[in-house]
Amino acid sequence: MFSQSEENYIKTIYHLETISNKGISTNAIAKKLETKASSVSDMIKKLSEKELVVYKKYQGVKLTPFGKKNAANIVRKHRLWEVFLVDKLNFSWDEVHEVAEQLEHIKSPKLINQLDALLGFPTHDPHGDPIPDKDGNLNVIDKILLSSLLKTESGVCVGVDDSSSEFLQFLDKKGITLGKKIKVLEKEDYDDSLTITIENQKLSISNKIANNIYIKKL
């Protein structure tokens, strides 16, 4: 059994490892968790003693197979709860993250397996992120950032990089949701801002926004 803080750390390292093949620095972990590097170092020692991570000087931190399995299970619980909140309790996709952050620490495997079955064994959460199965396997889809599309190219929105409430509410206002087809009409050389269409609606978005939307290219 691990503390809530320990679970938050290994989940954070798990997420950082999905975007980097190298060891994760204590500074990167501190930035993600909004804490001090010294606090991270103290926790890494504890996690190392519990065989959840390995740390090598100048090479950073990596999850052990045991750590990765436990982290994937936390992520699985988080994303299943997000699906439950949206599908069964009518939460919007911008409301579920903080609630799921609390629910992900529930320890009962039976509850989570029953929840998975109740929901029909979903493969992705309301933000398009893949849900690990009970063995930690992910059904990853091929996706790219909207910002990488060129003029006249199109794709379907399959996820977001920024899952903050503010960003998701902004997307709702613009009519950008999962499953919507997006086509690039213009791409500005000056700042890479885009003019796009979404179901015949034309709008302009900044490069920052396009860098936070994942699409499956058509």
Salt bridges, closest charged atoms under 4 A:
GLU6 OE2 - LYS50 NZ 2.85
GLU7 OE1 - HIS105 ND1 2.55
GLU7 OE2 - LYS107 NZ 2.68
GLU82 OE2 - HIS78 NE2 2.99
GLU82 OE2 - HIS97 ND1 3.68
GLU82 OE1 - HIS127 ND1 3.25
GLU101 OE2 - LYS11 NZ 2.69
GLU101 OE2 - HIS78 ND1 3.64
GLU101 OE2 - HIS97 NE2 3.54
GLU104 OE2 - LYS11 NZ 2.87
GLU104 OE1 - HIS78 ND1 2.67
GLU104 OE2 - HIS105 NE2 3.41
ASP116 OD2 - ARG76 NH2 2.93
ASP125 OD2 - ARG79 NE 3.82
ASP125 OD2 - HIS127 ND1 3.96
GLU153 OE2 - LYS217 NZ 3.02
GLU186 OE2 - LYS151 NZ 3.50
GLU199 OE1 - LYS180 NZ 3.97
